[in-house]
């Protein structure tokens, strides 16, 4: 088993990468996309979670990360489809459902990309824990982009908020994993 410092490093790196990319995406959306369209959400989800797939594959020691980035694009776009499909029925709760679904999917990505896969029920359990804990974090920060467009958005606040949303999921997916076989 790898040491605590290795686990913490992975969680921190994953969290910081995704918080930075998400904050950049928030800034781009606010500056360049004045109206909300589903196609923007599909592209946004695909690109954002393509980076997630790359980062996660790298953090679990995958020998090749590009294929996992492509899987991440597909997972992110599919989550956007789930959001837009559910939104007319459940409102903003659809975002939480899609977010939690992402973590369930990425638990499987981590398992299949890992240089030292765990097998058994552990990846499923990791996905459920990541979905629940990160879902709580996501719901807690969801106000950062709800409401009217604010040209003076406080991006440091968005960055800190995204850290709160991503950290529990990365902890669940990466904490206590076997050391990658590099």
C-alpha positions, 0 to 999 in steps of 0.5 A: 500500500502506498503511504498517506503522503502519496494519497494526499498528493494525488487528492490535492493534485487532482483537486487543484487541477479540476478546480483550476479547469472548472474555474477557467470554464466558469470564467469562459462561460460567463464572458463568452456565452451570454445565453445558455444552450444545451450544445454549450453544456455538452461541449463544456461537460465533454471538455471538462471531464476529458481533463478529468479522465486524463488527470485520473488516469495519470494519478492511478498510474495508467501507462497510457492516459489519452484513451482515458481522456477520450473516455472522460469526454464521453462520460462528461457529454453523457452526464450533460445529456442526463442533466438536460434530459432530467432538468424539465422534470426535476429542475436543478436537482438534475445537476446533482444527479449528473454530478453523482453519476460522473463519480460512479463512472470515474470510479470505473475509469480509475479501476480500469486505468490503474496500473494496480487494479483493485478488483472485487467490490472496492471500485463500486464502493469507491464510486458510491462513496465518491458520488455521495461525498462529492455530491454533498460538496457539489450541492453546498457550492452550487450557488456559485453559478446560479442566478443572474450573470455577474460580470464581477465574479469572484473567481478565487471563490469559484476556485475554492468552491470547486476544491470543496466539490472535487476533494471528497471524490478524489479522496474516495477514488484515490485514498488507500489504493495500491501503489501503481506498478510502473 
